[in-house]
C-alpha cells in the first residue's frame, strides 16, 4: 500500500501537499477525494492519508444504515465516518440519497467525514452532493478539504497528479466559498502553493 512519501516520489504530489494532508488528518478535518475518470487514484490517495493518522484517530466505516448511524449517535466517540463512495451505482459501500444524508447529519455529533465522489472539480463535487443527494448547506459546510486528482497518459505511461487541494470555508445555496491551497501546473508539471490554509492548521481546543 502506497504512502504519502511514495506519492511524492512518483510525482502525484509534492512534499508540501503531503505535509498539509498529514496535519489535516490528525486534526480530523473532513475531506472529499474527487476524480474523473474511474481508477484515477481516489482510494489509493485516501489510504495513504489515513496511514499518517495518529492511532487515536478512529475510523468508522459506514454505509449509512439506520441502526449503524444510531449506534454512532449513541457512542459519540469522534473520529472519521468513512464512506467508500457517494454514488448511485449499487457497489458495496457506495451510498446515495437518504443513507448519505444520514451520514452528513451525524457530523453534528463531533464526527468527521471522508468519502470519494466522481466530479470534474472540487466545486462540482459539492454541487452534486447539494443538488442531487440534497444535503443541506449546514451539513455540507463540515467538509473543509476537497482533493481533486487526475489520471492521464504521458509517453505511454499512466500518470496521476493531485491537481488541486481546495479549502472550503462554507457552503451557501449548494456552492462552496473557499480557496485553492495547492494547484498543479500542467505546462511545467509542477505543483504550486497558492494560499495558506485559514482554518485547518489551527490546534484543536
C-alpha positions in Angstrom: 0.0 0.0 0.0 1.4 3.4 -1.0 2.3 6.1 1.5 2.3 9.8 1.0 6.0 9.7 0.7 5.6 7.2 -2.2 3.1 9.6 -3.8 5.6 12.4 -3.6 8.3 10.3 -5.1 6.2 9.1 -8.0 5.1 12.7 -8.8 1.5 12.5 -7.7 2.0 15.5 -5.2 4.9 17.4 -3.6 6.2 17.4 -0.1 4.3 20.5 1.0 1.0 18.9 -0.1 1.9 15.7 1.8 2.7 17.6 5.0 -0.6 19.5 4.8 -2.6 16.3 4.4 -0.8 14.6 7.3 -1.6 17.6 9.5 -5.2 17.7 8.3 -5.9 14.0 9.0 -4.5 14.3 12.6 -6.8 17.3 13.2 -9.7 15.1 11.9 -10.5 17.5 9.1 -13.4 16.3 6.9 -12.3 15.8 3.3 -13.5 14.5 0.0 -11.3 12.8 -2.6 -12.6 13.7 -6.1 -11.7 12.5 -9.6 -12.6 11.6 -13.1 -12.3 9.1 -14.7 -12.6 5.9 -12.6 -9.3 4.4 -11.3 -7.8 7.8 -11.1 -6.4 7.0 -7.7 -9.0 8.3 -5.2 -8.8 5.2 -3.0 -5.0 5.0 -3.1 -4.7 8.6 -2.1 -7.2 8.3 0.7 -5.5 5.2 2.1 -2.1 6.9 2.0 -3.5 9.8 4.0 -5.0 7.5 6.6 -1.7 5.8 7.0 -0.4 9.1 8.5 -3.1 9.4 11.2 -2.5 9.0 14.9 -3.7 5.7 16.3 -6.2 7.7 18.5 -8.0 8.9 15.4 -10.8 6.3 14.9 -12.2 5.2 11.5 -15.8 4.1 11.3 -16.6 2.5 8.0 -20.3 3.1 7.3 -23.0 2.6 4.7 -25.4 5.0 6.3 -27.9 2.3 7.6 -30.3 3.5 10.3 -29.1 1.1 13.0 -25.5 1.8 12.2 -25.9 5.6 12.4 -28.0 5.3 15.6 -25.2 3.3 17.2 -22.7 6.0 16.2 -25.1 8.7 17.6 -25.1 6.9 21.0 -21.4 6.3 21.2 -20.2 9.8 20.1 -16.6 8.6 20.0 -15.4 11.0 17.4 -13.1 10.1 14.5 -14.0 9.7 10.8 -17.1 8.3 9.3 -15.7 6.7 6.2 -17.9 6.1 3.1 -16.4 4.2 0.2 -18.1 6.5 -2.3 -21.1 8.7 -2.9 -22.5 7.1 -6.0 -25.8 5.8 -7.5 -24.1 2.6 -8.6 -25.0 -0.4 -6.4 -21.5 -1.4 -5.5 -20.7 -2.5 -1.9 -20.1 0.6 0.3 -21.5 3.1 -2.3 -24.3 5.2 -0.9 -26.7 7.8 -2.2 -29.9 9.7 -1.1 -31.1 9.0 2.4 -28.2 6.9 3.6 -25.8 9.6 2.5 -27.9 12.3 4.2 -27.9 10.3 7.5 -24.1 10.3 7.4 -23.9 14.0 7.0 -26.4 14.6 9.8 -24.2 12.5 12.1 -21.4 15.0 11.7 -23.1 17.4 14.1 -22.2 14.9 16.9 -18.5 15.5 16.6 -17.6 13.1 13.8 -15.6 14.0 10.7 -16.2 12.7 7.2 -14.1 11.1 4.5 -15.6 9.9 1.2 -15.0 9.9 -2.5 -17.1 11.1 -5.5 -16.7 11.4 -9.2 -16.8 15.0 -10.3 -14.9 17.4 -12.6 -13.7 19.8 -9.9 -13.9 20.5 -6.1 -16.8 22.9 -6.8 -18.6 20.3 -8.9 -18.3 17.7 -6.2 -20.0 20.0 -3.6 -22.7 20.9 -6.2 -23.5 17.3 -6.9 -23.9 16.4 -3.2 -26.1 19.5 -2.6 -28.3 19.3 -5.7 -28.5 15.5 -6.3 -28.2 14.0 -2.9 -30.0 17.1 -1.4 -27.6 17.6 1.6 -28.3 20.9 3.4 -25.6 23.7 3.3 -25.2 23.3 7.1 -24.0 19.7 6.9 -22.0 20.3 3.7 -20.1 23.0 5.4 -18.5 20.4 7.6 -16.3 19.5 4.6 -13.1 21.5 4.8 -10.9 20.0 2.1 -11.6 18.7 -1.4 -8.8 16.9 -3.1 -9.0 16.7 -6.9 -6.9 14.1 -8.6 -6.5 13.3 -12.3 -5.1 10.4 -14.3 -3.6 10.7 -17.8 -1.2 9.1 -20.2 2.2 10.6 -20.8 4.8 9.0 -23.1 2.9 5.7 -22.9 2.8 5.7 -19.1 -0.1 6.2 -16.8 0.5 9.2 -14.6 -1.6 10.7 -11.7 -1.5 14.2 -10.3 -3.2 15.8 -7.3 -4.4 18.7 -9.4 -5.9 20.8 -6.6 -6.3 21.0 -2.9 -9.3 23.2 -2.2 -10.2 24.6 1.3 -13.9 25.1 1.9 -14.9 28.0 4.2 -18.6 27.4 4.0 -21.3 26.3 1.6 -24.2 28.5 0.6 -27.0 27.6 -1.8 -25.1 24.5 -2.7 -22.0 26.4 -3.7 -18.7 26.4 -1.8 -16.8 29.5 -0.9 -13.1 28.9 -0.2 -9.6 29.0 -1.7 -7.2 26.9 -3.6 -4.2 25.8 -1.4 -2.2 23.9 -4.0 -2.5 23.7 -7.8 -0.7 21.6 -10.4 0.6 23.4 -13.4 0.3 21.1 -16.4 2.7 23.1 -18.6 5.6 22.8 -16.2 4.4 19.6 -14.5 4.9 21.3 -11.1 2.9 22.0 -8.0 2.4 25.5 -6.8 1.4 26.7 -3.4 -1.4 29.3 -3.9 -2.6 30.2 -0.4 -2.1 29.4 3.2 -4.9 27.5 4.9 -7.1 29.6 7.1 -8.6 27.1 9.4 -7.3 23.5 9.1 -3.9 24.0 10.8 -5.2 25.6 14.0 -4.8 23.4 17.0 -7.9 21.8 18.4 -9.3 23.1 21.6 
